Amino acid sequence: MRIACPHCGPRDVQEFSYLGDAKPQRPDGMDATEAAMADYVHQRDNPAGSHRELWYHGAGCHAWLVVTRDTRTHAIAAVETMAQARAGAPA
Amino acid sequence: MPGPLDRNRIPMRYSIFSLAAQTLKGHRGWKPAWRDAAPKPAYDVLVIGGGGHGLATAYYLASQHGITNVAVIEKGYIGSGNVGRNTTIIRSNYLLPGNTPFYELSLKLWEGLEQDINYNAMVSQRGVLNLFHSDAQRDAFARRGNAMRLAGVDADLLDREQVRAMVPFLNYADGRFPIQGGLLQKRGGSVRHDAVAWGYARAADRRGVDIIQNCEVTGLSIDNGRITGVETTRGPIRAGKVALAVAGNSSRLAAMAGMRLPIESHVLQAFVSEGLKPLIDTVVTYGAGHFYISQSDKGGLVFGGDIDGYNSYAQRGNLPVIEDVMESAMALWPGLGRVRMLRHWGGIMDMSMDGSPIIDHTPVEGLYLNAGWCYGGFKATPASGFCFAHLIARDAPHEVATAYRLDRFATGYVIDEKGAGAQPNLH
């Protein structure tokens, strides 16, 4: 598997660390209910198919990337920087 | 309490006499070990997933609870999933109170399994030896060994020379990760995994369970919060109770009931070498990396390491983990450099958020969940089936599986053997 880092170009997956699903958003500070926090920490969609996920380029630019990857084939459809992902760039 | 048996279609009992009789007939009289059943319109209990856990569940429903109007439905064929994709190790060397009694029940069931199901599963208690390589690791292993002994499980802490006497061919000259000793569970070992699937399938079939292959579930029928049946590629099937035993795909099935699970699916690779003469007569795990090795009765060295570490349903992994496993192999046992790899494969694991499984009710009435086995599902097969059958039949958890609750992630009662937190690829 190779990930096309927007900063560094295509790099071997060994250069990256995986965190997981990019979708869960940490509930906001003291307002969060216990249930919402438990959901954020533990519950996952875990789809078979397209998955937006967080990878860290530890052996390269040290950027967090949002990778859209098919969990059935490992084919990568898109790699975005966090700035692009936050701006709502199409996956 | 066994259920009623239809004597006319009970296959022969395997014994030395049946073997001798078949030998005289040129082995032409063996019958299929189980019927290839077509789905009936309705069952009392429908077990989804014809792997080890699903088949064991069906068998124990019939043998322990007298519930025989049961079907096991499997999307592929029996033995095509994780029951045939593991590295066949059995052990009960767990630390935490939520786990130890459960895995010890499993090991006890393994010890009597072949007589119970009348099938040679090649249960071989050749020992499982966990090596340690530092003072801190010795302390941790001594603690685990003590916890095991307090729970009635066998454990022996070996020093370096005792380890050397058992497995003299390892690298004792490694300056970075010296072998200082090991924690040995003599009752651990290995089992022929295909035979576990076939043996449970045959034993369940003998008691009236329908085993339906090539039948994929496409939807769950839920009416007013209660399960009423399933939709499949071979038509709808009604059921009073539906039990999910589909580790690897638990999230996909749960999604059909509108549930999200504390699980990620990950790929784990395993490896077999070319067939060799007897070389290693136990199971050894490397403490300085994730690597373990044993030898099958056919002669191949069977070994594995870490999961790849990213969500996957692909049943195949990538090269970095293969390289990592081989490096660990060479660090532990340099002589393996002369051995050729024969094949490798991947299986999809339910990686739960605390590294421990779930055997519980779901919010849907009549729908039961058996999931989250991480890469430890094979050794758990008998107890998983035993406890899941207990839950389904009596609507109460078995006493050794009370900690495997689905809501433990919300209540904080997680069972985290590694203390890695809610990060599935670290368990």
Interface residues (C-beta under 8 A of the other chain):
Chain A: M1 D12 V13 Q14 Y18 L19 G20 D21 E34 A35 A38 D39 V41 H42 Q43 R44 D45 N46 P47 A48 H51 E53 R69 T71 R72 T73 H74
Chain B: N249 S251 R252 A255 R260 L261 P262 I263 E264 S265 G309 Y310 N311 S312 Y313 A314 N318 P320 M353 F409 A410 A422 Q423 P424 N425
